[in-house]
Amino acid sequence: MAGTLTAGLLLLADSRLPSGGHGHSGGVEALVERGLIATTADLEVFLDGRLRTSGTVPAAAAAAACGLAAHPDREPEPDWASWDEAVSARTPSAALRAASRAQGAALLRTVTLAWPGPAVEALRALGGVHHPLVLGVAAAAAGGTPLDAAGLALHHMIGGACTAAVRLLGLDPLAVAAVAARAGRRAEAVARTAGDAAAAAVADADPALLPGESSPLHDVLAQLHDSSEATLFAS
């Protein structure tokens, strides 16, 4: 992430923040169940694929939300519902949409207490908002930039998958940390691309300009995981 790392941004990046992320594997559990991830090398390939194919979607949504929330006197006021609908349109899997909204609701409860403000209240009024939008609003309230918000979204994507892999497979935490570090370096370019797309969308007040890449396998596995009878993670 770029810019000054404030205490608020560090808190948002901390896995101990009660935002619900610990209950989601980012697709890793479904892959482990099918033998598609068994080693740290497999995990690294998975993360590289997620970043390349669908990383810009949550990252750009978070960056856009940060940009919108950073200017509370913006006229006209952001139509948050349309931005939320744009994230839904870019999330083909109903299971992934539900997971994103669940994580968003959990984070929003924390954000409401830690960083109250007009944008936070606007999201609360919608009653169920996607996680990247809540994260972006929180990043703005914590003094972060849109690029910081994009980086945070990718940080959570990487961190959730790595934590789940350790819990599910008993992988060496040190080796997984190295995988996360390498993925984080690759994520920097994705964050910049997402930030540029978000800036264009915010400038035109047009959420349709947000990136729309996706990973069909990830969507299919999310639906299969959602129908499984016994799982450790919600997604």
C-alpha positions as CSV (number, residue, x, y, z in Angstrom):
1,M,0.0,0.0,0.0
2,A,1.1,3.6,-0.6
3,G,0.9,6.6,1.6
4,T,1.3,6.9,5.4
5,L,0.2,3.8,7.4
6,T,-2.0,5.3,10.1
7,A,-3.0,3.3,13.2
8,G,-6.4,3.0,11.7
9,L,-5.1,1.4,8.5
10,L,-3.0,-1.0,10.5
11,L,-6.1,-2.0,12.4
12,L,-8.0,-2.6,9.2
13,A,-5.2,-4.8,8.0
14,D,-5.1,-6.8,11.3
15,S,-6.7,-10.2,11.1
16,R,-7.8,-9.8,14.7
17,L,-10.2,-7.0,13.7
18,P,-13.7,-8.5,14.3
19,S,-14.8,-8.3,10.7
20,G,-15.9,-11.9,10.1
21,G,-13.1,-12.7,7.8
22,H,-11.9,-15.6,10.0
23,G,-15.0,-17.5,9.0
24,H,-14.3,-17.5,5.3
25,S,-11.5,-19.3,3.4
26,G,-11.8,-17.4,0.1
27,G,-12.5,-20.6,-1.8
28,V,-9.6,-22.6,-0.3
29,E,-11.8,-25.1,1.6
30,A,-13.6,-26.2,-1.6
31,L,-10.3,-26.7,-3.4
32,V,-8.8,-28.6,-0.5
33,E,-11.8,-30.9,-0.3
34,R,-11.3,-31.8,-4.0
35,G,-7.5,-32.3,-3.7
36,L,-6.7,-29.2,-5.8
37,I,-4.7,-27.5,-3.0
38,A,-2.4,-29.8,-0.9
39,T,0.9,-27.9,-0.7
40,T,2.3,-24.4,-0.3
41,A,3.1,-24.5,-4.0
42,D,-0.5,-25.2,-4.8
43,L,-1.6,-22.3,-2.6
44,E,0.8,-20.0,-4.4
45,V,-0.6,-21.0,-7.8
46,F,-4.1,-20.4,-6.5
47,L,-3.3,-17.0,-5.1
48,D,-1.6,-15.9,-8.3
49,G,-4.6,-17.0,-10.3
50,R,-7.1,-15.2,-8.0
51,L,-5.1,-12.0,-8.2
52,R,-4.8,-12.2,-12.0
53,T,-8.4,-13.1,-12.8
54,S,-10.6,-11.5,-10.2
55,G,-8.4,-9.4,-7.8
56,T,-9.3,-6.1,-9.5
57,V,-13.0,-6.4,-8.7
58,P,-12.9,-6.1,-4.9
59,A,-9.8,-3.9,-5.0
60,A,-11.5,-1.4,-7.4
61,A,-14.7,-1.4,-5.4
62,A,-12.9,-0.7,-2.2
63,A,-10.8,2.1,-3.9
64,A,-14.0,3.7,-5.4
65,A,-15.7,3.6,-2.0
66,C,-12.7,5.2,-0.4
67,G,-12.7,8.0,-3.1
68,L,-16.4,8.6,-2.7
69,A,-16.3,8.7,1.1
70,A,-13.2,10.9,1.3
71,H,-15.3,13.9,0.1
72,P,-18.4,14.0,2.3
73,D,-19.5,17.3,0.7
74,R,-19.5,15.8,-2.8
75,E,-22.4,16.9,-5.0
76,P,-24.5,15.0,-5.8
77,E,-24.2,12.6,-2.9
78,P,-23.0,9.1,-3.9
79,D,-25.8,6.7,-4.9
80,W,-24.4,3.9,-2.7
81,A,-27.1,1.5,-3.8
82,S,-25.9,1.7,-7.4
83,W,-22.3,1.0,-6.4
84,D,-23.4,-2.0,-4.3
85,E,-25.5,-3.3,-7.3
86,A,-22.4,-3.0,-9.5
87,V,-20.4,-5.2,-7.1
88,S,-23.3,-7.7,-7.2
89,A,-23.3,-7.7,-11.0
90,R,-19.6,-8.6,-10.9
91,T,-20.1,-11.4,-8.5
92,P,-21.9,-14.2,-10.5
93,S,-22.0,-16.7,-7.6
94,A,-25.0,-16.2,-5.2
95,A,-22.9,-17.9,-2.5
96,L,-20.1,-15.4,-3.0
97,R,-22.5,-12.5,-2.9
98,A,-24.0,-13.7,0.4
99,A,-20.5,-14.2,1.8
100,S,-19.5,-10.7,0.8
101,R,-22.6,-9.2,2.3
102,A,-22.1,-11.2,5.5
103,Q,-18.5,-9.9,5.9
104,G,-19.6,-6.4,5.0
105,A,-22.2,-6.5,7.8
106,A,-19.7,-7.7,10.3
107,L,-17.2,-5.1,9.4
108,L,-19.8,-2.3,9.3
109,R,-20.7,-3.0,12.9
110,T,-17.1,-2.4,13.9
111,V,-16.7,0.7,11.6
112,T,-19.9,2.2,13.0
113,L,-18.3,2.3,16.5
114,A,-14.7,3.1,15.4
115,W,-15.2,5.6,12.5
116,P,-18.8,7.0,12.5
117,G,-19.6,9.4,9.7
118,P,-22.0,10.3,6.9
119,A,-20.8,7.5,4.5
120,V,-21.0,4.9,7.2
121,E,-24.6,5.9,8.0
122,A,-25.4,5.8,4.3
123,L,-24.2,2.2,4.1
124,R,-26.1,1.2,7.2
125,A,-29.2,2.6,5.7
126,L,-28.9,0.2,2.8
127,G,-29.2,-2.8,5.0
128,G,-26.6,-5.2,3.7
129,V,-23.6,-4.0,1.7
130,H,-20.7,-5.8,0.0
131,H,-17.5,-6.0,2.0
132,P,-15.2,-4.1,-0.4
133,L,-17.5,-1.0,-0.2
134,V,-17.5,-1.1,3.6
135,L,-13.7,-1.6,3.6
136,G,-13.2,1.4,1.3
137,V,-15.4,3.7,3.5
138,A,-13.5,2.5,6.6
139,A,-10.1,3.2,4.9
140,A,-11.2,6.7,4.0
141,A,-12.3,7.3,7.6
142,A,-9.0,6.0,8.9
143,G,-7.1,8.5,6.7
144,G,-6.2,6.2,3.8
145,T,-6.2,6.7,0.1
146,P,-8.0,4.8,-2.6
147,L,-4.8,2.9,-3.4
148,D,-4.6,2.0,0.3
149,A,-8.1,0.7,0.1
150,A,-7.4,-1.4,-2.9
151,G,-4.3,-2.8,-1.2
152,L,-6.3,-3.7,1.9
153,A,-8.9,-5.6,-0.2
154,L,-6.2,-7.7,-1.7
155,H,-4.4,-8.1,1.6
156,H,-7.6,-9.6,3.0
157,M,-8.0,-11.9,0.0
158,I,-4.5,-13.2,0.4
159,G,-4.6,-13.4,4.2
160,G,-7.9,-15.2,4.5
161,A,-6.8,-17.9,2.0
162,C,-3.4,-18.4,3.7
163,T,-4.9,-18.7,7.2
164,A,-7.5,-21.2,5.9
165,A,-4.7,-23.3,4.2
166,V,-2.8,-23.5,7.5
167,R,-5.9,-24.6,9.4
168,L,-7.1,-27.1,6.8
169,L,-3.9,-28.6,5.8
170,G,-1.5,-28.1,8.7
171,L,1.0,-26.4,6.4
172,D,4.1,-24.8,7.8
173,P,3.0,-21.3,8.9
174,L,6.4,-19.9,8.0
175,A,6.3,-21.2,4.5
176,V,2.8,-19.9,4.1
177,A,3.9,-16.5,5.3
178,A,6.5,-16.5,2.6
179,V,3.8,-17.4,0.0
180,A,1.7,-14.5,1.4
181,A,4.7,-12.1,1.1
182,R,5.3,-13.0,-2.5
183,A,1.6,-12.7,-3.3
184,G,1.6,-9.3,-1.6
185,R,4.3,-8.1,-3.9
186,R,2.4,-9.3,-7.0
187,A,-0.8,-7.6,-5.6
188,E,0.8,-4.2,-5.7
189,A,0.5,-4.0,-9.5
190,V,-3.1,-5.3,-9.3
191,A,-3.9,-2.6,-6.7
192,R,-2.6,0.2,-9.0
193,T,-4.6,-1.1,-11.9
194,A,-7.7,-1.3,-9.7
195,G,-7.1,2.2,-8.3
196,D,-6.9,3.7,-11.8
197,A,-10.1,2.1,-12.8
198,A,-11.8,3.2,-9.6
199,A,-10.6,6.8,-10.1
200,A,-12.2,6.8,-13.6
201,A,-15.5,5.4,-12.3
202,V,-15.6,7.9,-9.4
203,A,-14.8,10.8,-11.7
204,D,-17.7,9.9,-14.0
205,A,-19.9,8.8,-11.1
206,D,-20.5,5.6,-13.0
207,P,-20.0,2.3,-11.2
208,A,-20.4,0.5,-14.6
209,L,-16.8,1.5,-15.3
210,L,-15.5,-0.7,-12.5
211,P,-13.6,-3.8,-13.7
212,G,-15.6,-7.0,-14.3
213,E,-13.1,-9.8,-14.5
214,S,-14.0,-13.1,-12.9
215,S,-12.9,-16.7,-12.4
216,P,-15.6,-19.2,-13.4
217,L,-14.0,-22.1,-11.5
218,H,-14.0,-20.0,-8.3
219,D,-17.7,-19.2,-8.8
220,V,-18.6,-22.9,-9.4
221,L,-16.7,-24.1,-6.4
222,A,-18.3,-21.5,-4.2
223,Q,-21.7,-22.8,-5.1
224,L,-20.7,-26.4,-4.5
225,H,-19.2,-25.5,-1.2
226,D,-22.4,-23.7,-0.2
227,S,-24.3,-26.9,-0.7
228,S,-21.9,-29.0,1.3
229,E,-23.3,-30.5,4.5
230,A,-20.3,-30.1,6.8
231,T,-17.7,-27.3,6.3
232,L,-15.3,-25.4,8.6
233,F,-15.7,-22.1,6.7
234,A,-18.8,-20.3,5.5
235,S,-17.2,-19.8,2.1
